[in-house]
Amino acid sequence: MMNTGIRDGDRGWLASPWPWLAYLPFYCMPWLWHAPSSAQVIAFAVALTLFLPLYLLSDRWQGARLLTASALVLAIGIALARWGGSWTVFSVYAAAMVGIARPPRLAIGAIWSCAGITAAVGLVLHQPLLWWMPGVMLVVMTGLATVARKNMHEHNRALSEAQDEVRRLSRTAERERIARDLHDLVGRSLTLVALKSDVAARLVASDPARAEQEMRGVAEVARDGLAEVRASLAGMAGGSLGREADASRAALAAAGIAATLDGDPESISPEAGAVLAMTLREAVTNVIRHAGATQCQLSVGVAEGVARLAVVDDGRGGSFREGFGLSGMRQRLTAAGGSLTLGAAHPGTRVEATVPA
């Protein structure tokens, strides 16, 4: 193969047109038996002067310019057919050049045209078969090999680009996962820290012992939050649903909201429970921060192969426009094959999440 159609910068020097110029001396092989005349040498020198720029620049061209360059190289070979050299070398170069044309069917058609014209010239000039038949065979072999190599390079490049896109999407998905997890984890921890700190501030003068207890609770919440953030960054966010249910009721109680739990969290598989646990955390955080509720009912269960979680409060309700938290919940549930439903509870809000059990 001569001109592979892969630029120097893509695959290195060996894939450029330069190494394949080593085949050019084959034109001079008949001169080993018959010394060339001065006219033959001059004709070859002129042909070489015309050929080299066309060939060396051909891997940068496409379309009509490439086809024209290939046709000119073929014409150079035909013009040399009467001068006693192995003129079919230029036909082979012409086929190698046009082999990079796109679409591939255009390249293949041009290669067969080169082969047909080369054979026709040999027949018209009544040259022996050994003078031009091997050249015709090399035209077809070299040209089709160039087409195959060009196709392989394009497929490899497309595969490499697809792999780069997969890696980019994976990094994006991981950043989004970390952002969702941190939002859910840090949101409730900071909410509890703020609530307990306010309580401690109010009790400092009247009940120092209780204020101290609340501040110890703040420290415990902060330590737990730090551990959860580290777990999230390590890709291990989403714990037991039972543990999260207990923590959610404790958080609601700390906010002065009466909490009840219906159903057994342990009846839900760990995989589904881990997803619902993160959903429960964000839903309860929203109740504490935004609902202004006095009561909150949590319910879990499994029916017909679907695990369900519902969080119902008696707060102010209102708009269900999704912010980052609700959007993160929905994305997490959708990724697990589940769904999120928001609605009014009259009064308050109902949040229901489902995942395959």
C-alpha positions as CSV (number, residue, x, y, z in Angstrom):
1,M,0.0,0.0,0.0
2,M,1.2,3.4,-0.9
3,N,-0.9,6.4,0.1
4,T,-3.0,5.2,3.1
5,G,-4.9,8.4,3.4
6,I,-3.9,8.8,7.1
7,R,-2.2,12.1,7.7
8,D,1.3,12.2,9.2
9,G,0.1,13.7,12.5
10,D,-2.5,10.9,12.9
11,R,-0.4,7.7,12.7
12,G,3.2,8.8,12.2
13,W,5.7,8.8,9.4
14,L,5.1,5.3,8.2
15,A,1.5,6.1,7.4
16,S,2.4,9.1,5.4
17,P,3.0,9.0,1.6
18,W,6.8,9.3,1.9
19,P,7.8,5.7,2.7
20,W,5.9,4.4,-0.3
21,L,8.1,6.3,-2.7
22,A,10.5,3.4,-2.3
23,Y,8.4,1.6,-5.0
24,L,9.2,4.3,-7.6
25,P,12.6,2.8,-8.6
26,F,10.7,-0.2,-10.0
27,Y,10.0,2.0,-13.1
28,C,13.7,1.8,-13.9
29,M,14.0,-2.0,-13.6
30,P,14.0,-2.6,-17.4
31,W,17.1,-0.4,-17.6
32,L,19.1,-3.1,-15.9
33,W,18.9,-5.1,-19.1
34,H,18.7,-2.2,-21.6
35,A,20.6,1.0,-20.9
36,P,18.2,3.9,-21.2
37,S,18.7,6.6,-23.8
38,S,19.1,10.3,-22.8
39,A,15.5,10.9,-24.0
40,Q,14.2,8.2,-21.7
41,V,16.0,9.6,-18.7
42,I,14.8,13.1,-19.5
43,A,11.2,11.9,-19.9
44,F,11.3,10.1,-16.6
45,A,12.8,13.2,-14.9
46,V,10.0,15.4,-16.3
47,A,7.4,12.8,-15.2
48,L,8.9,12.6,-11.7
49,T,8.8,16.4,-11.4
50,L,5.1,16.4,-12.2
51,F,4.3,13.3,-10.1
52,L,5.9,14.1,-6.8
53,P,3.8,17.2,-5.9
54,L,0.6,15.5,-6.9
55,Y,1.3,12.4,-4.9
56,L,2.8,14.0,-1.7
57,L,-0.2,16.4,-1.4
58,S,-2.9,13.9,-2.3
59,D,-3.6,12.8,1.3
60,R,-4.7,16.3,2.1
61,W,-7.2,16.4,-0.7
62,Q,-10.7,15.0,-1.2
63,G,-13.4,15.3,-3.8
64,A,-12.7,16.6,-7.3
65,R,-9.2,17.7,-6.5
66,L,-8.2,14.2,-5.4
67,L,-9.8,12.6,-8.4
68,T,-8.1,15.1,-10.7
69,A,-4.7,14.4,-9.1
70,S,-5.1,10.7,-9.4
71,A,-6.1,11.0,-13.1
72,L,-3.1,13.2,-13.8
73,V,-0.8,10.6,-12.2
74,L,-2.4,7.9,-14.3
75,A,-1.9,10.1,-17.4
76,I,1.8,10.5,-16.5
77,G,2.1,6.7,-16.6
78,I,0.3,6.4,-19.9
79,A,2.5,9.1,-21.4
80,L,5.6,7.0,-20.3
81,A,4.2,3.8,-21.7
82,R,6.2,4.2,-25.0
83,W,9.5,5.1,-23.2
84,G,10.6,1.6,-22.1
85,G,10.1,1.8,-18.3
86,S,7.7,0.0,-16.0
87,W,5.1,2.6,-16.5
88,T,2.3,0.7,-14.6
89,V,4.1,1.9,-11.4
90,F,2.3,5.2,-11.9
91,S,-1.1,3.4,-12.4
92,V,-0.5,1.8,-9.0
93,Y,0.2,5.1,-7.4
94,A,-2.9,6.6,-9.0
95,A,-5.0,3.7,-7.5
96,A,-3.4,4.2,-4.1
97,M,-4.1,7.9,-4.2
98,V,-7.8,7.6,-5.2
99,G,-8.3,4.8,-2.6
100,I,-8.8,7.4,0.1
101,A,-11.7,9.1,-1.8
102,R,-15.0,9.2,0.0
103,P,-17.5,7.6,-0.2
104,P,-15.8,4.2,-0.5
105,R,-17.9,3.2,-3.5
106,L,-16.4,6.2,-5.4
107,A,-12.9,5.1,-4.6
108,I,-13.6,1.5,-5.7
109,G,-15.1,2.6,-9.0
110,A,-12.1,4.8,-9.6
111,I,-9.7,2.0,-8.8
112,W,-11.4,-0.4,-11.3
113,S,-11.3,2.4,-13.9
114,C,-7.5,2.7,-13.3
115,A,-7.1,-1.0,-13.8
116,G,-9.3,-1.0,-17.0
117,I,-7.5,1.9,-18.5
118,T,-4.1,0.4,-17.7
119,A,-5.1,-2.9,-19.3
120,A,-6.5,-1.0,-22.4
121,V,-3.3,0.9,-22.9
122,G,-1.2,-2.3,-22.7
123,L,-3.4,-3.9,-25.3
124,V,-3.5,-0.9,-27.6
125,L,0.3,-0.7,-27.6
126,H,0.6,-4.4,-28.1
127,Q,2.9,-4.8,-25.2
128,P,3.6,-8.3,-23.8
129,L,1.3,-9.3,-20.9
130,L,4.2,-9.4,-18.5
131,W,4.8,-5.7,-19.1
132,W,1.4,-4.6,-17.9
133,M,-0.7,-7.5,-16.4
134,P,1.2,-7.5,-13.0
135,G,0.7,-3.8,-12.9
136,V,-3.1,-4.2,-13.4
137,M,-3.2,-6.7,-10.6
138,L,-1.2,-4.4,-8.3
139,V,-3.6,-1.5,-9.2
140,V,-6.5,-3.5,-7.9
141,M,-4.8,-5.0,-4.8
142,T,-3.1,-1.7,-3.7
143,G,-6.2,0.4,-4.4
144,L,-8.6,-1.9,-2.5
145,A,-6.1,-2.3,0.3
146,T,-6.0,1.4,0.7
147,V,-9.8,1.6,0.8
148,A,-9.8,-1.1,3.5
149,R,-7.2,0.7,5.5
150,K,-8.9,4.0,5.2
151,N,-12.2,2.4,6.4
152,M,-10.4,0.7,9.3
153,H,-8.8,4.0,10.3
154,E,-12.2,5.8,10.2
155,H,-13.9,3.1,12.2
156,N,-11.1,3.1,14.8
157,R,-11.3,6.9,15.0
158,A,-15.1,6.7,15.4
159,L,-14.7,4.0,18.1
160,S,-12.1,6.2,19.9
161,E,-14.4,9.2,19.8
162,A,-17.3,7.0,21.1
163,Q,-15.1,5.8,24.0
164,D,-14.1,9.4,24.8
165,E,-17.8,10.4,24.8
166,V,-18.6,7.4,27.1
167,R,-15.8,8.5,29.5
168,R,-17.0,12.1,29.4
169,L,-20.6,11.1,30.1
170,S,-19.4,8.8,32.9
171,R,-17.5,11.7,34.5
172,T,-20.5,13.9,34.1
173,A,-22.8,11.2,35.6
174,E,-20.4,10.8,38.5
175,R,-20.3,14.5,39.2
176,E,-24.1,14.7,39.1
177,R,-24.3,11.7,41.5
178,I,-21.9,13.3,43.9
179,A,-23.8,16.6,43.6
180,R,-27.2,14.9,44.3
181,D,-25.8,12.9,47.2
182,L,-24.0,15.8,48.8
183,H,-27.2,18.0,48.4
184,D,-29.3,15.3,50.2
185,L,-26.6,14.5,52.9
186,V,-25.5,18.0,53.7
187,G,-28.9,19.5,53.5
188,R,-30.4,17.5,56.4
189,S,-27.2,17.6,58.5
190,L,-27.0,21.4,58.2
191,T,-30.7,21.7,58.9
192,L,-30.4,19.7,62.1
193,V,-27.3,21.7,63.1
194,A,-29.2,24.9,62.7
195,L,-32.3,23.7,64.6
196,K,-30.3,22.3,67.5
197,S,-28.1,25.4,67.6
198,D,-31.2,27.6,67.8
199,V,-32.6,25.4,70.6
200,A,-29.3,25.5,72.5
201,A,-29.1,29.3,72.2
202,R,-32.6,29.7,73.7
203,L,-31.8,27.4,76.6
204,V,-28.4,28.7,77.5
205,A,-29.7,31.0,80.1
206,S,-32.7,29.0,81.5
207,D,-31.4,25.4,81.2
208,P,-27.7,25.2,80.6
209,A,-27.7,21.4,81.0
210,R,-30.2,21.0,78.2
211,A,-28.3,23.5,76.1
212,E,-25.2,21.5,76.6
213,Q,-27.1,18.3,75.5
214,E,-28.3,20.1,72.4
215,M,-24.8,21.2,71.5
216,R,-23.5,17.7,72.0
217,G,-26.3,16.7,69.6
218,V,-25.0,19.3,67.1
219,A,-21.5,17.7,67.3
220,E,-22.9,14.3,66.8
221,V,-24.9,15.4,63.7
222,A,-21.8,17.1,62.3
223,R,-19.7,13.9,62.8
224,D,-22.4,11.8,61.2
225,G,-22.7,14.2,58.3
226,L,-19.0,14.2,57.7
227,A,-18.9,10.4,57.6
228,E,-21.8,10.4,55.2
229,V,-20.1,12.9,52.9
230,R,-16.9,10.8,52.9
231,A,-19.1,7.7,52.0
232,S,-20.8,9.6,49.2
233,L,-17.5,10.7,47.7
234,A,-16.4,7.1,47.8
235,G,-19.5,6.1,45.9
236,M,-21.1,4.3,48.9
237,A,-24.0,6.7,49.6
238,G,-27.4,5.2,50.3
239,G,-27.6,3.1,53.5
240,S,-30.3,1.0,55.1
241,L,-33.9,2.2,54.8
242,G,-34.6,1.1,58.3
243,R,-31.7,3.2,59.7
244,E,-32.8,6.1,57.6
245,A,-36.4,5.9,58.7
246,D,-35.2,6.0,62.4
247,A,-32.9,9.0,61.6
248,S,-35.7,10.8,59.8
249,R,-38.1,10.4,62.7
250,A,-35.4,11.7,65.0
251,A,-34.8,14.7,62.7
252,L,-38.6,15.4,62.6
253,A,-38.8,15.2,66.3
254,A,-35.9,17.6,66.7
255,A,-37.8,20.0,64.5
256,G,-41.0,19.7,66.6
257,I,-42.8,17.6,64.0
258,A,-44.7,14.5,65.2
259,A,-43.7,11.5,63.0
260,T,-45.3,8.1,62.5
261,L,-44.0,5.1,60.5
262,D,-46.3,2.6,58.8
263,G,-44.8,-0.6,57.4
264,D,-41.6,-2.5,57.9
265,P,-38.5,-1.0,56.1
266,E,-36.7,-4.3,56.5
267,S,-39.2,-5.9,54.2
268,I,-37.7,-4.0,51.3
269,S,-34.6,-5.4,49.6
270,P,-31.2,-3.7,50.4
271,E,-30.9,-2.5,46.8
272,A,-34.3,-0.9,46.6
273,G,-34.0,0.3,50.2
274,A,-30.7,2.2,49.5
275,V,-32.4,4.2,46.7
276,L,-35.5,4.9,48.8
277,A,-33.4,5.8,51.8
278,M,-31.8,8.7,49.9
279,T,-35.3,9.7,48.7
280,L,-36.6,9.6,52.3
281,R,-33.8,11.8,53.5
282,E,-34.4,14.5,51.0
283,A,-38.2,14.4,51.4
284,V,-38.0,14.7,55.2
285,T,-35.4,17.5,54.8
286,N,-37.9,19.4,52.7
287,V,-40.7,18.9,55.3
288,I,-38.4,20.3,58.0
289,R,-37.2,23.3,56.0
290,H,-40.2,24.3,54.0
291,A,-43.5,22.7,55.0
292,G,-44.2,24.3,58.3
293,A,-45.8,21.0,59.3
294,T,-46.8,19.7,62.7
295,Q,-47.2,16.1,61.6
296,C,-45.5,13.8,59.1
297,Q,-46.5,10.3,58.2
298,L,-44.0,7.9,56.7
299,S,-45.1,4.6,55.0
300,V,-43.2,1.9,53.3
301,G,-44.2,-1.4,51.7
302,V,-43.9,-3.8,48.8
303,A,-46.7,-4.8,46.5
304,E,-46.7,-6.6,43.1
305,G,-42.9,-6.4,42.9
306,V,-42.7,-2.7,43.5
307,A,-41.3,-1.1,46.7
308,R,-43.1,2.1,47.7
309,L,-42.3,5.0,50.0
310,A,-44.7,7.8,50.9
311,V,-44.0,10.9,52.9
312,V,-47.2,12.9,53.8
313,D,-47.1,16.1,55.9
314,D,-49.9,18.5,57.0
315,G,-47.9,21.6,56.2
316,R,-48.7,24.6,53.9
317,G,-48.3,22.7,50.6
318,G,-48.1,25.0,47.6
319,S,-46.1,24.9,44.5
320,F,-44.5,21.7,43.3
321,R,-41.9,23.4,41.1
322,E,-38.9,21.1,41.2
323,G,-35.6,22.5,42.5
324,F,-32.3,20.7,42.7
325,G,-33.4,18.4,45.5
326,L,-36.6,17.1,43.9
327,S,-34.8,16.9,40.5
328,G,-32.1,14.8,42.1
329,M,-34.6,12.5,43.7
330,R,-36.3,12.0,40.4
331,Q,-33.1,11.3,38.6
332,R,-32.0,8.8,41.2
333,L,-35.3,7.0,41.1
334,T,-35.5,7.0,37.3
335,A,-32.0,5.5,37.1
336,A,-33.1,2.7,39.3
337,G,-36.2,2.1,37.2
338,G,-38.6,3.8,39.5
339,S,-40.7,7.0,39.6
340,L,-41.5,10.0,41.8
341,T,-45.0,11.5,42.3
342,L,-45.8,14.8,44.0
343,G,-49.3,15.9,45.0
344,A,-51.4,17.7,47.5
345,A,-52.5,16.0,50.7
346,H,-55.2,18.4,51.8
347,P,-53.6,19.9,53.8
348,G,-49.9,19.5,53.0
349,T,-48.0,17.5,50.5
350,R,-47.6,13.9,49.5
351,V,-44.4,12.6,48.0
352,E,-44.5,9.0,46.8
353,A,-41.5,7.1,45.4
354,T,-41.4,3.7,43.8
355,V,-38.6,1.3,42.6
356,P,-38.6,-2.3,41.5
357,A,-38.5,-4.5,44.6
